[in-house]
Protein backbone atom coordinates (compact mmCIF):
# COMPACT_ATOMS: atom_id res chain seq x y z
CA UNK A 1 0.00 0.00 0.00
CA UNK A 2 1.31 3.43 -0.91
CA UNK A 3 2.07 5.73 2.05
CA UNK A 4 -0.33 8.48 0.89
CA UNK A 5 -3.16 5.91 0.74
CA UNK A 6 -2.37 4.86 4.29
CA UNK A 7 -2.45 8.48 5.47
CA UNK A 8 -5.77 9.07 3.72
CA UNK A 9 -7.32 5.93 5.21
CA UNK A 10 -6.01 6.88 8.68
CA UNK A 11 -7.51 10.38 8.41
CA UNK A 12 -10.87 8.99 7.28
CA UNK A 13 -10.95 6.44 10.11
CA UNK A 14 -10.07 9.09 12.71
CA UNK A 15 -12.69 11.47 11.31
CA UNK A 16 -15.37 8.78 11.51
CA UNK A 17 -14.32 7.75 15.05
CA UNK A 18 -14.41 11.35 16.23
CA UNK A 19 -17.80 11.98 14.60
CA UNK A 20 -19.24 8.86 16.22
CA UNK A 21 -17.79 9.79 19.62
CA UNK A 22 -19.19 13.33 19.33
CA UNK A 23 -22.63 11.96 18.46
CA UNK A 24 -22.50 9.45 21.34
CA UNK A 25 -21.99 12.32 23.78
CA UNK A 26 -25.00 14.10 22.29
CA UNK A 27 -27.12 10.96 22.42
CA UNK A 28 -26.13 10.24 26.02
CA UNK A 29 -26.99 13.81 27.03
CA UNK A 30 -30.36 13.50 25.32
CA UNK A 31 -31.01 10.19 27.07
CA UNK A 32 -29.96 11.69 30.42
CA UNK A 33 -32.53 14.44 30.01
CA UNK A 34 -35.27 12.01 28.98
CA UNK A 35 -34.30 9.55 31.72
CA UNK A 36 -33.76 6.82 29.16
CA UNK A 37 -31.09 4.18 28.67
CA UNK A 38 -27.60 5.64 29.16
CA UNK A 39 -24.34 4.93 27.43
CA UNK A 40 -21.86 3.56 29.99
CA UNK A 41 -18.89 5.82 30.72
CA UNK A 42 -16.58 2.94 29.78
CA UNK A 43 -18.00 3.05 26.24
CA UNK A 44 -17.38 6.80 25.99
CA UNK A 45 -13.84 6.35 27.30
CA UNK A 46 -13.23 3.45 24.89
CA UNK A 47 -14.36 5.53 21.92
CA UNK A 48 -12.02 8.30 23.01
CA UNK A 49 -9.15 5.86 23.54
CA UNK A 50 -9.37 4.29 20.08
CA UNK A 51 -9.06 7.66 18.38
CA UNK A 52 -12.14 9.70 19.20
CA UNK A 53 -10.67 11.91 21.92
CA UNK A 54 -11.11 15.13 19.92
CA UNK A 55 -14.75 14.22 19.32
CA UNK A 56 -15.12 13.52 23.04
CA UNK A 57 -13.73 16.94 23.98
CA UNK A 58 -15.93 18.74 21.45
CA UNK A 59 -18.94 16.64 22.49
CA UNK A 60 -18.42 17.48 26.15
CA UNK A 61 -18.30 21.19 25.41
CA UNK A 62 -20.98 21.35 22.71
CA UNK A 63 -23.55 19.30 24.61
CA UNK A 64 -22.38 20.45 28.07
CA UNK A 65 -22.17 16.80 29.04
CA UNK A 66 -19.89 15.27 31.68
CA UNK A 67 -18.34 18.71 32.25
CA UNK A 68 -19.01 18.64 36.00
CA UNK A 69 -18.01 15.04 36.64
CA UNK A 70 -14.38 15.25 37.71
CA UNK A 71 -13.80 11.47 37.75
CA UNK A 72 -14.87 11.25 34.09
CA UNK A 73 -12.67 14.18 33.13
CA UNK A 74 -9.63 12.73 34.92
CA UNK A 75 -9.88 9.44 33.04
CA UNK A 76 -10.42 11.26 29.73
CA UNK A 77 -7.42 13.47 30.50
CA UNK A 78 -5.31 10.38 31.19
CA UNK A 79 -6.43 8.86 27.88
CA UNK A 80 -5.44 12.03 26.02
CA UNK A 81 -2.09 12.20 27.83
CA UNK A 82 -1.33 8.59 26.89
CA UNK A 83 -2.30 9.29 23.28
CA UNK A 84 0.03 12.31 23.18
CA UNK A 85 2.87 10.26 24.63
CA UNK A 86 2.23 7.51 22.08
CA UNK A 87 2.23 9.99 19.18
CA UNK A 88 5.43 11.59 20.47
CA UNK A 89 7.05 8.17 20.86
CA UNK A 90 6.07 7.10 17.33
CA UNK A 91 7.27 10.33 15.71
CA UNK A 92 10.47 10.50 17.77
CA UNK A 93 11.53 6.95 17.06
CA UNK A 94 10.32 7.00 13.47
CA UNK A 95 12.37 10.13 12.78
CA UNK A 96 15.38 8.63 14.55
CA UNK A 97 15.06 5.38 12.60
CA UNK A 98 14.82 7.26 9.31
CA UNK A 99 18.01 9.17 10.11
CA UNK A 100 19.88 5.91 10.66
CA UNK A 101 18.97 4.56 7.20
Secondary structure, DSSP 8 states (H G I E B T S, - for coil): --HHHHHHHHHHHHHHHHHHHHHHHHHHHHHHHTT-----HHHHHHHIIIIIHHHHHHHHHHHT-SSS-HHHHHHHHHHHHHHHHHHHHHHHHHHHHHHT-
